[in-house]
Amino acid sequence: MKWPKFFSKRKINLLPWLFLGPSLIGFALFYLLPFMNGFFYSLVDSPLHGNFVGLRNYSDLLRNPSFLTALANTGKFTLVCVPLNMLFSLGVALLLNKKIQGSNFFRTLFITPLVIPVASVVLVWQSFFDINGVLNSFIHALNLQPVDWLKSEWARAAILVVYLWKNTGYSMVLFLAGLQSIPVEYYEAARIDGAGRLQEFFRITLIYLTPTAFFVFVISTINSFKVFRETYLMAGEYPHSSIYMLQHYMNNMFTALDYQKLTSAAFIMAAFIVAAVLLLFIVERKISRLIN
């Protein structure tokens, strides 16, 4: 078949770029250019006609006590909340994967936090953890001293509860999908060979859930950096020192128009996330090779 002159082979090869063009232009305008501009700000001493200072902003930032506190708090929160989220969501998924009465109701119950607006979530939890809130009402009824949860060392635990309540349902859905993709024949063959429940769990369930667990781990880690909205709305821009996160520091630098510290902190956090995800990819690939 002879192609018309208008539809030459060269023009047909350009057809995908014609469809990708609007998306690429939007990506360049709203992501790539701001990214490069932000990186430029982190290398100068002023956003307007600034002088190039190299990595001095980064070195100054790493000596800043407020930034180091925010970095340590973010790291501690991630190290605690991600494993707990995975354990809780996997446990709930294992329970709801069985044919028990009311399983559909509980699935809906755990997924509900995903569709509730953040402002509504914060309002409910703030009334729960407030000094005059619901939790302290129960404590007062037991003749115990009320605790100002969001302004004490318990603040991190309160934010952890909110994080788990919001993210367990999504991780549970992912684990449920992974569990239901495991062939039933594997379990039947294992029972014929005399395998017990623990052996089935460790030698079949966990092995075949490795890709799902890896994905949940990555998503949970990223979501742990998104807890700023809840923390900010519940405890304000200057919360208790135990829940002063990286996003708080960057938000305060934005308010102070200190773009050098803001962009430097943002790129340090981005580098940390990228390094963590790359490390997880390497570990997951090695585990997959061992399994296969």
NORUR-V202012 format. One line per field, one symbol per residue. ss: DSSP state (h for helix, s for strand, l for the rest). phi: phi as a letter, one per 40 degrees, with the letter a starting at -180 (. if undefined). A space follows every 10 residues. Layout:
ss->???
phi->???
This chain:
ss->llllllllhh hhhlhhhhhh hhhhhhhhhh hhhhhhhhhh hllsllllll lslllhhhhh hlllhhhhhh hhhhhhhhhh hhhhhhhhhh hhhhhhllll llhhhhhhhh hhhhlllhhh hhhhhhhhhl lllhhhhhhh hlllllllhh hlllhhhhhh hhhhhhhhhh hhhhhhhhhh lllhhhhhhh hhllllhhhh hhhhhhhhlh hhhhhhhhhh hhhhlllhhh hhhhhlllll hhhllhhhhh hhhhhlllhh hhhhhhhhhh hhhhhhhhhh hhhhhhhhhh hl
phi->.cccccbccc cccccdcccc ddcccccccb bccccccccc ccbbcacbfc ccbgcccccc ccbccccccc cccccccccc cccccccccc cccccccccb cgcccccccc cddcbcddcc cccccccccc dbcccccccc ccgbccbcdc bbcccccccc ccccccbccc cccccccccc ccdccccccc cccgcccccc cccbcccccd cccccccccc cccccbccdc ccccbgcbcd dcbccdcccc ccccccfccc cccccccccc cccccccccc cccccccccc cc
